[in-house]
Amino acid sequence: MGSTNQPPPPDGPAGDLRAELRAELAALTRGFAAQVAWRRRGGSYAAAGAPSPRLAGPEPVAPEPVAPTSEPTSAPELAEPAPELDDAAAASPRTLPMIRADLGDCQRCKLCKTRDQIVFGVGPALAPIMFIGEAPGAEEDRRGVPFVGPAGELLDKMIEAMGWGRDDVYIANVVKCRPPGNRNPEPDEVAACRPFLDAQLQAVRPRVIVTLGKPAAQVVLATNAPISALRGRWHEHRGVKVMPTFHPAFLLRQPDRKRDTWSDLKQVIAELARVGVAPPRPARG
């Protein structure tokens, strides 16, 4: 037979190795080309409408936008990160019963040695208004409910004048145990309770926060300003509007300041009306 133009086949193991390498290189090339095409379509290498900084070729196509849902699935965006109670708290939204269970028979600060009862808070979840005082008093410590003494009776009248009832709003304190002699809470006591107050705020998701008295306003707003400089003006805490006003106990001693407090609360009524939240009954005054 005559000779052909085909090169002689490779001899032995060396030829087999070269053939395997060529096949592997071809497979790698095909895989890389597929990855490049996929990344171009998904926009991984460049923003939509901009040339890829690594590869030449067609502009990547922007992913289809996702339509927003009609109702929020989580709390509103916060201006600062909320402290986490523990890893379990970060894993799923916390309800008020979950927060109370986590508080337990709290021994986190020295107030546990002098209290009678923990005073957690009362009211429905998703309340439109959250009232925050500084600490429980003697009657609250005895009954385990916030604002049930003479100051609590005045607060109830204030809430009713706004067109709401005590059962329609959420009421809590910065610290959950009574300080001895009704003194103001100390920094370490506030620090121990603060994560639970923040968790309550996230669970209740109020449209407006009303702080009662200087200590509560200073803690929530992270300020040392006096209550006279804070009340009557809108502030903000983690995306929620805050109206500081006088504590009901102060109003019992200084009844002439009730007019100022009612002026503050009328601003709360107007703000709730602005966002479409109406009280169950007409406001008075």
N, C-alpha and C positions, 0 to 999 in steps of 0.2 A: 504494500500500500504506500501511496505517496505521503510526503510530509505535510503538516498543517501549520497554520499561523498561531495556534493556541500555545501559550507558554506552558512549559512543563509543570505538572502538578507539584506542589510543595512536598518535600520529603519528610516523613517521620513526625515526631511530636512537635517540632517547631512549626510545621505547617498547620497542624491542628490548632495550636495556640493562637497563631495569627488569625485564623478563621473565627475562633471564638471571640477574640478581641474586637474584630470588625463587627460581628453581630451584636456584641454588647454595646459598642459605641453607637451603632444605629438605633438600638432601643433607647439608650439614654437621650439621644438627640430628639427622637420622637416624643419622649416624655417631657423633655424641657420645653419643646415647642407647644405641647398641650398646656403646660402650666402657664406659659407666657400668655397664651390666648385666653385662658380662664381668668388670670389676674387683670388683663386688659378689660375684659368684659365687666369684672366686678369693681374696677377702679382702685385696685390695691396699690398700684404704683404711682398713681397721680390723681389729683382732684378732677372732677368732671369739667371738661372744657379746657383743660391745660395739658400741654404735651408731657408725655412721660419723661421723668428725669433720667430714667435708666435705659429705656428702649425706644427706638424710633418706630413709627407706625401710626395707625389710626388713633384718633383721640378716644379715650375710654368713655364708655357710656355710663351716665349717672344711674344709680339704682333707683327703682321706682319709689316715690315718697309714700310713707305710711300715713293714712288718714287718721287724725286724732279721734279718740273715742269721745262720746258726748258727755260722759261723766268721768271725773278723776278717779284713778285707781289707787292713789296714795295721797298723803298729806301734801299741802302746797309747798313749793320750793322754799327752803329756809335760807335766811341770810348768813347763817353760820352753822357749822355741823353740830348736830345734837349729841350730847354725851351718851354713850352706850352703857347700860347697866351691866350687861355681860354678853357673852357670845350668843346666847339664846335670844336675847332681846334684839340683836342685830339681824338675826336670821328671819324674823317674821314680825309683822305689825303687832304691837302690844295693846291689849285691851285694859280697861281699868281693873277688872278682877285679876288679870295677870300681874299688873304692877303692884297691886295690894299684896298678892301672894309673894312676890319677890321681896317686898318690904318686910314681911313676916313679923316676928317679934323683935323689932330692930334694936340692935345693940351697937350701932355704928358710931355713936357719940355719947358724951357724958349725960345727956338729957335722959337717957334710959334709966338712970339711977334715981331720978326724982319724979318721973311722970307716974300717973295712974294708968292712962290709956293712950294709945296712939290715936291721933285724930287725922285720918287720911284725907277725907274730902267727901262731899255729897253732891249728887246731881246726875243728870243723864249724860250719856256719851253724846258727842256731837251737839253740845249745847251752844247756842249762839253767843252767850256771854259767859266769861269766866271771871269771877271775883277772887282776888288773891289778897289775903291778909298776911300778917307777919308771923304769928304763932298762936297756938291755943291759949285761952285763959283758964281760970279755975273751973268754971262751969263746963267748958268744952272738955277739959281734962277729965272731969268726973263722968261725963256722958259719952265721950268719944265722938262728938259731932261738932263741926266748926260753927262758930257764930250762933250760939244758942242762949247766951246770957243777955243782959240788957243791951249790949252793943249789937248782938244778933237780932234782937227784936227791932231795933232801929234799922238795921240793914234790910230786914224783911219789908219794912214800910217803904224804904227807898226803892227796892225792887218792884213792889206793887205799884208805886207811883209811876214807874216807867212802863207799866202795862204788862209786866211779867209776874210770875209767881216764883216762890223759892224752888219749887219742883221743876221749873223750866230752865234754870241756870245751873252752872257748876260753881261750887264754892270750895276753896282750899286755902291752905296757908303755906308760906315758904318753908317752915319747919313743921314737923308733924307731932312734936311733943312740947309740952308746956315748959318754958324756961322758969327756973325758980324765981318766985316773987314777981312774975310777969315782966322780968327784964327783957330787953331786946335780945334777939338771937345773936350769938357770937359767931365769928367767921368760920370756925371749925364745925359748928353745928349747921350753919347754912351749907357749907361744902358737903357735909354728909347727906343732907336732904335734897340738895339741888338736883341730882339726877332723877329723883322721883317726881319732883315738880315738873321738870322738863318732859318726862315721860307722860305725865298727866296732860300737859298741854298738847302733846302730839296725839294722844288718844281722843281728847275732847274736841280738838280742832275748832276753837271758838272763832267767831268773826271779830270779836272785840274782847280785849282784856281790860278789866278795871282793877287797878291796884289800890289798896286801901291803906293809907298811911305811908310815912317816909320809909321805914325799913323795907316794906314790900316793893315800893317803887324803885328804891336804890338797887335791890337785888335783881329784879327783873330787867331793869334798864342798864345795869352795870355802871352806876354813876354815884357820885357823892353829893350831888346837888340837893339842896333842901326841897322839901315838898312844896314850899311856896313858889319855887322856881319851876317846878315840874307840872303841877296841877293846872288844869284848864287848857292844856296844849296837847296835841296828838304827838305820840312817839311811836316807835315800832320795835317789836321784838320778834326776830325770825319771821318776818313777813306779815306779822299780825299787828294791827293797830292797838296801841295801849293808851288808855286815859288814866293817869294818876289822879286820885282825889283824896280827901281826908278820911281817916279811919272813923267809923261810927263811935268808937269810944272817945275820941277827941271831940266829936260833935256833941256828945253828952256833956262834956265839960265846957265847951264853947259853942252853945247853940246858935249864936249869931253867925257862925260860918256855914250853917246849913244852906243858906242861900247860894253860897259859892259852890257847894257840893251839888246842889240841884242844877246849877248852870253847867257843871261838868257832865252830869248825867244826861242833860238835854242834848249835848253834843253826841253822846253815845246813841241816843234814840235817833238822831238825825243820820248818823253814819249807818246804822242798821237799816234805816229806811232807804238810804241811798243804794245799798247793795241788795235791796229787795227782801229784807227780813222784817216782818211786821210782828208786833207783840200780839198775844192772844186777846188782849183787852186794850182799850184806848188809854194812852198815857194821861196822867193828870198834871195840871199846872202849866 
